[in-house]
Amino acid sequence: MELVETILYTEDIEALRDFYMGLGAVLLLDNPRFCQLELGAARLALLPAEYGDVPALSIRSEDLARDIGRITTAGGILQVPPDASGEEGAGVVAATLLDPDGNPLILWQPGAGKAS
C-alpha cells in the first residue's frame, strides 16, 4: 500500500485551490470535479463536498482484497465495499474503510475496473 494524498472535500474547489496555490502549492491536475496539488512533499486532492465531509487518506493498493483484509484484521472497518464504490469501469476500483478512530481511508486499485 502507498499513501498517495490527503483528500479534502469542499463546496468551492476553485477557491480552495487558489488558497493552497497562494501558500505555494503546485497545481498537478485541475478540472471542475477534481483538483490535485503538491505542497512540499505532500499531495492534496480537492473533491466536491457531496463525496464526503471529513478529510480522508487516499491509499493506492496493488491487491485490493488483500489490503482490505489487512486493514480489517488490524481493527479497521469496511464502510463501502469495492463493488459499491461507483468506480467500476473508470479504470479504478475503490473501497472506503475507517481506521479504529473512524477516520476514512479511500483504498483504490488502478486498472481493476477496466472493461475486459
C-alpha positions as CSV (number, residue, x, y, z in Angstrom):
1,M,0.0,0.0,0.0
2,E,1.1,3.5,-0.7
3,L,-0.3,6.7,0.7
4,V,-0.9,9.0,-2.3
5,E,-2.6,12.1,-0.9
6,T,-4.9,13.7,1.6
7,I,-8.4,14.3,0.3
8,L,-10.2,17.5,1.3
9,Y,-13.9,18.0,0.5
10,T,-15.1,21.4,-0.4
11,E,-18.1,23.4,-1.6
12,D,-15.8,25.5,-3.8
13,I,-12.9,23.7,-5.4
14,E,-11.7,26.8,-7.2
15,A,-11.5,28.9,-4.0
16,L,-9.7,26.2,-2.0
17,R,-7.3,25.5,-5.0
18,D,-6.5,29.2,-5.1
19,F,-5.9,29.3,-1.3
20,Y,-3.4,26.5,-1.4
21,M,-1.7,27.8,-4.5
22,G,-1.3,31.1,-2.6
23,L,0.6,29.1,0.0
24,G,3.0,27.8,-2.7
25,A,1.2,24.6,-3.8
26,V,1.8,23.5,-7.3
27,L,-1.2,22.5,-9.4
28,L,-0.9,19.0,-10.8
29,L,-4.5,18.3,-12.1
30,D,-7.4,20.7,-12.4
31,N,-11.0,20.2,-13.5
32,P,-14.4,21.2,-12.1
33,R,-14.8,17.9,-10.2
34,F,-11.2,17.2,-9.0
35,C,-8.1,19.1,-8.3
36,Q,-4.7,17.8,-7.2
37,L,-2.0,19.9,-5.7
38,E,1.5,19.3,-4.4
39,L,2.6,21.3,-1.3
40,G,6.2,20.4,-0.4
41,A,6.3,16.6,-0.1
42,A,2.5,16.4,0.5
43,R,-0.2,16.0,-2.1
44,L,-3.7,17.2,-1.7
45,A,-6.8,16.2,-3.7
46,L,-9.8,18.6,-3.6
47,L,-13.2,17.0,-4.3
48,P,-16.8,18.2,-4.1
49,A,-18.4,18.1,-0.7
50,E,-21.1,15.8,-2.0
51,Y,-18.5,13.0,-1.8
52,G,-17.5,13.5,1.9
53,D,-17.3,15.9,4.8
54,V,-14.1,15.0,6.6
55,P,-10.5,14.7,5.3
56,A,-9.6,11.2,4.1
57,L,-6.4,9.4,3.2
58,S,-6.1,8.1,-0.4
59,I,-4.2,4.8,-0.4
60,R,-3.1,3.0,-3.6
61,S,-3.3,-0.8,-3.5
62,E,-1.9,-3.4,-5.9
63,D,-4.2,-6.0,-4.3
64,L,-7.4,-4.5,-3.0
65,A,-8.8,-7.7,-1.4
66,R,-5.6,-8.4,0.4
67,D,-5.2,-4.9,1.7
68,I,-8.9,-4.7,2.8
69,G,-8.2,-7.9,4.8
70,R,-5.0,-6.4,6.3
71,I,-6.9,-3.2,7.4
72,T,-9.9,-5.0,8.8
73,T,-7.7,-7.6,10.6
74,A,-5.8,-4.7,12.2
75,G,-9.1,-3.2,13.5
76,G,-10.4,-1.1,10.6
77,I,-14.0,-1.3,9.4
78,L,-15.1,-1.7,5.8
79,Q,-17.7,1.0,5.2
80,V,-18.2,0.8,1.4
81,P,-17.2,-2.4,-0.4
82,P,-15.4,-2.2,-3.8
83,D,-18.5,-3.3,-5.8
84,A,-20.5,-0.4,-4.3
85,S,-17.9,2.4,-4.8
86,G,-19.3,3.7,-8.1
87,E,-15.9,3.5,-9.7
88,E,-16.4,0.4,-11.9
89,G,-15.5,1.0,-15.5
90,A,-13.4,4.0,-14.7
91,G,-10.1,2.1,-14.6
92,V,-10.1,2.2,-10.8
93,V,-11.9,0.2,-8.1
94,A,-12.2,1.8,-4.7
95,A,-13.4,0.9,-1.2
96,T,-13.9,3.1,1.8
97,L,-12.7,1.9,5.2
98,L,-12.5,3.5,8.6
99,D,-9.5,3.3,10.9
100,P,-10.1,2.4,14.5
101,D,-10.8,6.1,15.3
102,G,-13.3,6.5,12.5
103,N,-11.0,8.3,10.0
104,P,-11.8,7.5,6.4
105,L,-9.3,5.6,4.2
106,I,-10.1,5.5,0.4
107,L,-8.3,2.4,-0.7
108,W,-8.1,2.1,-4.5
109,Q,-6.6,-0.2,-7.1
110,P,-5.7,1.1,-10.6
111,G,-6.7,-1.0,-13.6
112,A,-9.1,-3.2,-11.7
113,G,-12.2,-1.5,-13.1
114,K,-11.3,-1.6,-16.8
115,A,-13.7,-3.4,-19.1
116,S,-12.4,-6.7,-20.4
